[in-house]
Amino acid sequence: MIITGKENLVHFQLLQWKHALKGETLGIKFNRGRQPTVYSLVKKRLGFKGSREKVLAQLEKYIEEHKEKIGL
């Protein structure tokens, strides 16, 4: 499956962030210290605040609220 179009890529990225943030809450690292964590990216780009668990909950709620736009 190939994902094309800017809107589809944005939606796919939201789902990637969700799963990566779940991993980060379990202690899995997805960078080598040079790039920002998914947690900090989500906080910065979507304006969420709180701990990793709270930001994950906010992200899941955001995805659920925009489910129709995302096409899930």
Biopython code that builds the backbone (N, CA, C, O; Angstrom):
import numpy as np
from Bio.PDB.StructureBuilder import StructureBuilder

atoms = [
    (1, "MET", "N", (0.837, -1.166, 0.000)),
    (1, "MET", "CA", (0.000, 0.000, 0.000)),
    (1, "MET", "C", (0.891, 1.241, 0.000)),
    (1, "MET", "O", (1.856, 1.326, 0.759)),
    (2, "ILE", "N", (0.560, 2.180, -0.843)),
    (2, "ILE", "CA", (1.307, 3.423, -0.937)),
    (2, "ILE", "C", (0.396, 4.551, -0.472)),
    (2, "ILE", "O", (-0.747, 4.671, -0.911)),
    (3, "ILE", "N", (0.919, 5.359, 0.410)),
    (3, "ILE", "CA", (0.160, 6.497, 0.915)),
    (3, "ILE", "C", (0.615, 7.734, 0.162)),
    (3, "ILE", "O", (1.796, 8.081, 0.169)),
    (4, "THR", "N", (-0.328, 8.391, -0.483)),
    (4, "THR", "CA", (-0.009, 9.592, -1.245)),
    (4, "THR", "C", (-0.924, 10.727, -0.808)),
    (4, "THR", "O", (-1.969, 10.502, -0.197)),
    (5, "GLY", "N", (-0.525, 11.914, -1.121)),
    (5, "GLY", "CA", (-1.314, 13.093, -0.777)),
    (5, "GLY", "C", (-0.949, 13.621, 0.593)),
    (5, "GLY", "O", (-0.753, 12.861, 1.542)),
    (6, "LYS", "N", (-0.861, 14.926, 0.679)),
    (6, "LYS", "CA", (-0.438, 15.568, 1.923)),
    (6, "LYS", "C", (-1.369, 15.233, 3.083)),
    (6, "LYS", "O", (-0.901, 14.943, 4.185)),
    (7, "GLU", "N", (-2.679, 15.269, 2.851)),
    (7, "GLU", "CA", (-3.634, 14.996, 3.921)),
    (7, "GLU", "C", (-3.501, 13.566, 4.440)),
    (7, "GLU", "O", (-3.553, 13.339, 5.649)),
    (8, "ASN", "N", (-3.333, 12.618, 3.550)),
    (8, "ASN", "CA", (-3.175, 11.218, 3.961)),
    (8, "ASN", "C", (-1.886, 11.015, 4.751)),
    (8, "ASN", "O", (-1.858, 10.242, 5.709)),
    (9, "LEU", "N", (-0.833, 11.696, 4.358)),
    (9, "LEU", "CA", (0.434, 11.583, 5.087)),
    (9, "LEU", "C", (0.318, 12.148, 6.493)),
    (9, "LEU", "O", (0.891, 11.597, 7.432)),
    (10, "VAL", "N", (-0.415, 13.239, 6.645)),
    (10, "VAL", "CA", (-0.626, 13.834, 7.973)),
    (10, "VAL", "C", (-1.391, 12.855, 8.860)),
    (10, "VAL", "O", (-1.048, 12.682, 10.029)),
    (11, "HIS", "N", (-2.406, 12.226, 8.322)),
    (11, "HIS", "CA", (-3.201, 11.267, 9.084)),
    (11, "HIS", "C", (-2.362, 10.058, 9.482)),
    (11, "HIS", "O", (-2.461, 9.566, 10.606)),
    (12, "PHE", "N", (-1.545, 9.589, 8.564)),
    (12, "PHE", "CA", (-0.665, 8.462, 8.865)),
    (12, "PHE", "C", (0.329, 8.838, 9.955)),
    (12, "PHE", "O", (0.634, 8.025, 10.827)),
    (13, "GLN", "N", (0.831, 10.060, 9.909)),
    (13, "GLN", "CA", (1.787, 10.517, 10.919)),
    (13, "GLN", "C", (1.153, 10.555, 12.303)),
    (13, "GLN", "O", (1.808, 10.214, 13.288)),
    (14, "LEU", "N", (-0.098, 10.958, 12.395)),
    (14, "LEU", "CA", (-0.787, 10.956, 13.683)),
    (14, "LEU", "C", (-0.824, 9.550, 14.275)),
    (14, "LEU", "O", (-0.599, 9.363, 15.471)),
    (15, "LEU", "N", (-1.108, 8.573, 13.430)),
    (15, "LEU", "CA", (-1.155, 7.187, 13.907)),
    (15, "LEU", "C", (0.237, 6.689, 14.297)),
    (15, "LEU", "O", (0.381, 5.939, 15.262)),
    (16, "GLN", "N", (1.252, 7.102, 13.553)),
    (16, "GLN", "CA", (2.625, 6.749, 13.916)),
    (16, "GLN", "C", (2.986, 7.333, 15.272)),
    (16, "GLN", "O", (3.573, 6.652, 16.114)),
    (17, "TRP", "N", (2.635, 8.594, 15.480)),
    (17, "TRP", "CA", (2.930, 9.241, 16.756)),
    (17, "TRP", "C", (2.246, 8.517, 17.902)),
    (17, "TRP", "O", (2.836, 8.327, 18.966)),
    (18, "LYS", "N", (1.006, 8.114, 17.684)),
    (18, "LYS", "CA", (0.256, 7.420, 18.727)),
    (18, "LYS", "C", (0.987, 6.148, 19.166)),
    (18, "LYS", "O", (1.176, 5.914, 20.360)),
    (19, "HIS", "N", (1.390, 5.343, 18.205)),
    (19, "HIS", "CA", (2.048, 4.073, 18.540)),
    (19, "HIS", "C", (3.458, 4.287, 19.093)),
    (19, "HIS", "O", (3.886, 3.557, 19.987)),
    (20, "ALA", "N", (4.168, 5.261, 18.579)),
    (20, "ALA", "CA", (5.511, 5.555, 19.094)),
    (20, "ALA", "C", (5.427, 6.101, 20.517)),
    (20, "ALA", "O", (6.262, 5.769, 21.358)),
    (21, "LEU", "N", (4.437, 6.924, 20.788)),
    (21, "LEU", "CA", (4.273, 7.482, 22.130)),
    (21, "LEU", "C", (3.903, 6.386, 23.129)),
    (21, "LEU", "O", (4.325, 6.424, 24.285)),
    (22, "LYS", "N", (3.118, 5.415, 22.680)),
    (22, "LYS", "CA", (2.822, 4.261, 23.541)),
    (22, "LYS", "C", (4.118, 3.545, 23.910)),
    (22, "LYS", "O", (4.311, 3.154, 25.061)),
    (23, "GLY", "N", (5.002, 3.377, 22.931)),
    (23, "GLY", "CA", (6.294, 2.750, 23.191)),
    (23, "GLY", "C", (7.142, 3.567, 24.147)),
    (23, "GLY", "O", (7.793, 3.015, 25.034)),
    (24, "GLU", "N", (7.137, 4.884, 23.969)),
    (24, "GLU", "CA", (7.920, 5.747, 24.857)),
    (24, "GLU", "C", (7.410, 5.682, 26.294)),
    (24, "GLU", "O", (8.201, 5.794, 27.231)),
    (25, "THR", "N", (6.107, 5.505, 26.485)),
    (25, "THR", "CA", (5.591, 5.381, 27.849)),
    (25, "THR", "C", (6.074, 4.090, 28.501)),
    (25, "THR", "O", (6.110, 3.983, 29.727)),
    (26, "LEU", "N", (6.445, 3.111, 27.678)),
    (26, "LEU", "CA", (6.973, 1.838, 28.189)),
    (26, "LEU", "C", (8.494, 1.847, 28.307)),
    (26, "LEU", "O", (9.085, 0.874, 28.775)),
    (27, "GLY", "N", (9.130, 2.941, 27.883)),
    (27, "GLY", "CA", (10.575, 3.061, 28.014)),
    (27, "GLY", "C", (11.360, 2.798, 26.744)),
    (27, "GLY", "O", (12.591, 2.786, 26.777)),
    (28, "ILE", "N", (10.684, 2.587, 25.628)),
    (28, "ILE", "CA", (11.376, 2.352, 24.356)),
    (28, "ILE", "C", (11.801, 3.691, 23.766)),
    (28, "ILE", "O", (11.017, 4.639, 23.731)),
    (29, "LYS", "N", (13.038, 3.764, 23.305)),
    (29, "LYS", "CA", (13.539, 4.999, 22.698)),
    (29, "LYS", "C", (13.520, 4.858, 21.179)),
    (29, "LYS", "O", (13.902, 3.822, 20.634)),
    (30, "PHE", "N", (13.072, 5.906, 20.511)),
    (30, "PHE", "CA", (12.986, 5.897, 19.054)),
    (30, "PHE", "C", (13.973, 6.858, 18.409)),
    (30, "PHE", "O", (13.883, 7.126, 17.211)),
    (31, "ASN", "N", (14.910, 7.375, 19.184)),
    (31, "ASN", "CA", (15.927, 8.252, 18.617)),
    (31, "ASN", "C", (17.262, 7.940, 19.279)),
    (31, "ASN", "O", (17.333, 7.167, 20.235)),
    (32, "ARG", "N", (18.289, 8.539, 18.768)),
    (32, "ARG", "CA", (19.629, 8.301, 19.302)),
    (32, "ARG", "C", (20.170, 9.516, 20.030)),
    (32, "ARG", "O", (21.382, 9.716, 20.106)),
    (33, "GLY", "N", (19.278, 10.318, 20.560)),
    (33, "GLY", "CA", (19.682, 11.487, 21.311)),
    (33, "GLY", "C", (19.857, 12.735, 20.476)),
    (33, "GLY", "O", (20.068, 13.819, 21.020)),
    (34, "ARG", "N", (19.774, 12.604, 19.171)),
    (34, "ARG", "CA", (19.955, 13.768, 18.294)),
    (34, "ARG", "C", (18.626, 14.408, 17.926)),
    (34, "ARG", "O", (18.536, 15.627, 17.782)),
    (35, "GLN", "N", (17.608, 13.596, 17.777)),
    (35, "GLN", "CA", (16.293, 14.099, 17.407)),
    (35, "GLN", "C", (15.436, 14.241, 18.667)),
    (35, "GLN", "O", (15.696, 13.597, 19.684)),
    (36, "PRO", "N", (14.419, 15.088, 18.585)),
    (36, "PRO", "CA", (13.512, 15.196, 19.729)),
    (36, "PRO", "C", (12.671, 13.926, 19.876)),
    (36, "PRO", "O", (12.475, 13.190, 18.909)),
    (37, "THR", "N", (12.187, 13.681, 21.062)),
    (37, "THR", "CA", (11.330, 12.523, 21.290)),
    (37, "THR", "C", (9.968, 12.761, 20.645)),
    (37, "THR", "O", (9.602, 13.897, 20.343)),
    (38, "VAL", "N", (9.235, 11.693, 20.442)),
    (38, "VAL", "CA", (7.878, 11.813, 19.906)),
    (38, "VAL", "C", (7.022, 12.609, 20.884)),
    (38, "VAL", "O", (6.178, 13.409, 20.479)),
    (39, "TYR", "N", (7.246, 12.382, 22.161)),
    (39, "TYR", "CA", (6.535, 13.110, 23.212)),
    (39, "TYR", "C", (6.705, 14.616, 23.041)),
    (39, "TYR", "O", (5.722, 15.354, 23.086)),
    (40, "SER", "N", (7.930, 15.079, 22.846)),
    (40, "SER", "CA", (8.157, 16.519, 22.700)),
    (40, "SER", "C", (7.611, 17.040, 21.368)),
    (40, "SER", "O", (7.142, 18.176, 21.299)),
    (41, "LEU", "N", (7.665, 16.229, 20.316)),
    (41, "LEU", "CA", (7.106, 16.650, 19.025)),
    (41, "LEU", "C", (5.599, 16.850, 19.114)),
    (41, "LEU", "O", (5.066, 17.854, 18.641)),
    (42, "VAL", "N", (4.920, 15.886, 19.726)),
    (42, "VAL", "CA", (3.465, 15.966, 19.846)),
    (42, "VAL", "C", (3.077, 17.179, 20.693)),
    (42, "VAL", "O", (2.154, 17.915, 20.344)),
    (43, "LYS", "N", (3.782, 17.383, 21.800)),
    (43, "LYS", "CA", (3.491, 18.535, 22.656)),
    (43, "LYS", "C", (3.667, 19.842, 21.886)),
    (43, "LYS", "O", (2.836, 20.745, 21.984)),
    (44, "LYS", "N", (4.735, 19.933, 21.134)),
    (44, "LYS", "CA", (5.039, 21.166, 20.407)),
    (44, "LYS", "C", (4.062, 21.406, 19.263)),
    (44, "LYS", "O", (3.545, 22.513, 19.109)),
    (45, "ARG", "N", (3.806, 20.382, 18.465)),
    (45, "ARG", "CA", (2.989, 20.567, 17.261)),
    (45, "ARG", "C", (1.503, 20.636, 17.538)),
    (45, "ARG", "O", (0.778, 21.319, 16.815)),
    (46, "LEU", "N", (1.024, 19.942, 18.573)),
    (46, "LEU", "CA", (-0.406, 19.942, 18.850)),
    (46, "LEU", "C", (-0.771, 20.747, 20.095)),
    (46, "LEU", "O", (-1.951, 20.920, 20.398)),
    (47, "GLY", "N", (0.239, 21.239, 20.820)),
    (47, "GLY", "CA", (-0.004, 22.106, 21.964)),
    (47, "GLY", "C", (-0.511, 21.386, 23.204)),
    (47, "GLY", "O", (-1.124, 22.012, 24.069)),
    (48, "PHE", "N", (-0.268, 20.082, 23.309)),
    (48, "PHE", "CA", (-0.706, 19.327, 24.475)),
    (48, "PHE", "C", (0.244, 19.567, 25.637)),
    (48, "PHE", "O", (1.402, 19.939, 25.446)),
    (49, "LYS", "N", (-0.265, 19.349, 26.846)),
    (49, "LYS", "CA", (0.551, 19.528, 28.045)),
    (49, "LYS", "C", (0.360, 18.335, 28.963)),
    (49, "LYS", "O", (-0.689, 17.689, 28.954)),
    (50, "GLY", "N", (1.391, 18.046, 29.761)),
    (50, "GLY", "CA", (1.283, 16.982, 30.746)),
    (50, "GLY", "C", (2.350, 15.915, 30.573)),
    (50, "GLY", "O", (3.292, 16.068, 29.796)),
    (51, "SER", "N", (2.178, 14.838, 31.315)),
    (51, "SER", "CA", (3.113, 13.713, 31.263)),
    (51, "SER", "C", (2.921, 12.929, 29.959)),
    (51, "SER", "O", (2.002, 13.202, 29.187)),
    (52, "ARG", "N", (3.793, 11.964, 29.732)),
    (52, "ARG", "CA", (3.671, 11.141, 28.527)),
    (52, "ARG", "C", (2.309, 10.464, 28.454)),
    (52, "ARG", "O", (1.690, 10.414, 27.391)),
    (53, "GLU", "N", (1.847, 9.946, 29.580)),
    (53, "GLU", "CA", (0.559, 9.267, 29.611)),
    (53, "GLU", "C", (-0.587, 10.224, 29.308)),
    (53, "GLU", "O", (-1.519, 9.873, 28.584)),
    (54, "LYS", "N", (-0.518, 11.431, 29.863)),
    (54, "LYS", "CA", (-1.572, 12.423, 29.623)),
    (54, "LYS", "C", (-1.555, 12.898, 28.178)),
    (54, "LYS", "O", (-2.612, 13.089, 27.576)),
    (55, "VAL", "N", (-0.368, 13.089, 27.619)),
    (55, "VAL", "CA", (-0.258, 13.516, 26.225)),
    (55, "VAL", "C", (-0.761, 12.407, 25.302)),
    (55, "VAL", "O", (-1.422, 12.686, 24.301)),
    (56, "LEU", "N", (-0.455, 11.153, 25.631)),
    (56, "LEU", "CA", (-0.957, 10.019, 24.848)),
    (56, "LEU", "C", (-2.487, 9.994, 24.884)),
    (56, "LEU", "O", (-3.122, 9.798, 23.848)),
    (57, "ALA", "N", (-3.076, 10.188, 26.046)),
    (57, "ALA", "CA", (-4.535, 10.215, 26.171)),
    (57, "ALA", "C", (-5.132, 11.359, 25.346)),
    (57, "ALA", "O", (-6.164, 11.190, 24.698)),
    (58, "GLN", "N", (-4.478, 12.522, 25.375)),
    (58, "GLN", "CA", (-4.954, 13.663, 24.586)),
    (58, "GLN", "C", (-4.847, 13.375, 23.094)),
    (58, "GLN", "O", (-5.736, 13.739, 22.323)),
    (59, "LEU", "N", (-3.763, 12.725, 22.686)),
    (59, "LEU", "CA", (-3.569, 12.385, 21.277)),
    (59, "LEU", "C", (-4.617, 11.377, 20.824)),
    (59, "LEU", "O", (-5.182, 11.515, 19.740)),
    (60, "GLU", "N", (-4.881, 10.363, 21.645)),
    (60, "GLU", "CA", (-5.902, 9.375, 21.298)),
    (60, "GLU", "C", (-7.276, 10.034, 21.182)),
    (60, "GLU", "O", (-8.052, 9.702, 20.286)),
    (61, "LYS", "N", (-7.576, 10.964, 22.085)),
    (61, "LYS", "CA", (-8.836, 11.692, 22.029)),
    (61, "LYS", "C", (-8.906, 12.544, 20.767)),
    (61, "LYS", "O", (-9.942, 12.599, 20.105)),
    (62, "TYR", "N", (-7.795, 13.210, 20.435)),
    (62, "TYR", "CA", (-7.726, 14.039, 19.225)),
    (62, "TYR", "C", (-7.993, 13.197, 17.981)),
    (62, "TYR", "O", (-8.755, 13.602, 17.103)),
    (63, "ILE", "N", (-7.371, 12.037, 17.911)),
    (63, "ILE", "CA", (-7.564, 11.143, 16.757)),
    (63, "ILE", "C", (-9.009, 10.673, 16.704)),
    (63, "ILE", "O", (-9.608, 10.631, 15.629)),
    (64, "GLU", "N", (-9.578, 10.319, 17.854)),
    (64, "GLU", "CA", (-10.969, 9.855, 17.911)),
    (64, "GLU", "C", (-11.928, 10.949, 17.457)),
    (64, "GLU", "O", (-12.876, 10.680, 16.719)),
    (65, "GLU", "N", (-11.682, 12.190, 17.899)),
    (65, "GLU", "CA", (-12.551, 13.303, 17.520)),
    (65, "GLU", "C", (-12.451, 13.635, 16.037)),
    (65, "GLU", "O", (-13.410, 14.133, 15.447)),
    (66, "HIS", "N", (-11.300, 13.363, 15.432)),
    (66, "HIS", "CA", (-11.092, 13.670, 14.015)),
    (66, "HIS", "C", (-11.111, 12.409, 13.160)),
    (66, "HIS", "O", (-10.539, 12.378, 12.071)),
    (67, "LYS", "N", (-11.766, 11.379, 13.658)),
    (67, "LYS", "CA", (-11.789, 10.077, 12.994)),
    (67, "LYS", "C", (-12.319, 10.147, 11.576)),
    (67, "LYS", "O", (-11.774, 9.508, 10.676)),
    (68, "GLU", "N", (-13.365, 10.907, 11.369)),
    (68, "GLU", "CA", (-13.963, 11.012, 10.037)),
    (68, "GLU", "C", (-13.014, 11.684, 9.054)),
    (68, "GLU", "O", (-12.910, 11.269, 7.899)),
    (69, "LYS", "N", (-12.319, 12.729, 9.516)),
    (69, "LYS", "CA", (-11.354, 13.404, 8.660)),
    (69, "LYS", "C", (-10.192, 12.485, 8.323)),
    (69, "LYS", "O", (-9.688, 12.492, 7.200)),
    (70, "ILE", "N", (-9.772, 11.696, 9.303)),
    (70, "ILE", "CA", (-8.622, 10.824, 9.129)),
    (70, "ILE", "C", (-8.985, 9.637, 8.242)),
    (70, "ILE", "O", (-8.123, 9.073, 7.568)),
    (71, "GLY", "N", (-10.241, 9.265, 8.244)),
    (71, "GLY", "CA", (-10.668, 8.156, 7.389)),
    (71, "GLY", "C", (-10.520, 6.799, 8.047)),
    (71, "GLY", "O", (-10.254, 5.809, 7.366)),
    (72, "LEU", "N", (-10.686, 6.737, 9.341)),
    (72, "LEU", "CA", (-10.598, 5.466, 10.058)),
    (72, "LEU", "C", (-11.984, 4.891, 10.277)),
    (72, "LEU", "O", (-12.122, 3.819, 10.865)),
]
sb = StructureBuilder()
sb.init_structure("model")
sb.init_model(0)
sb.init_chain("A")
sb.init_seg("    ")
for serial, (resi, resn, name, xyz) in enumerate(atoms, 1):
    if name == "N":
        sb.init_residue(resn, " ", resi, " ")
    sb.init_atom(name, np.array(xyz, "f"), 0.0, 1.0, " ", f" {name:<3s}", serial, name[0])
structure = sb.get_structure()
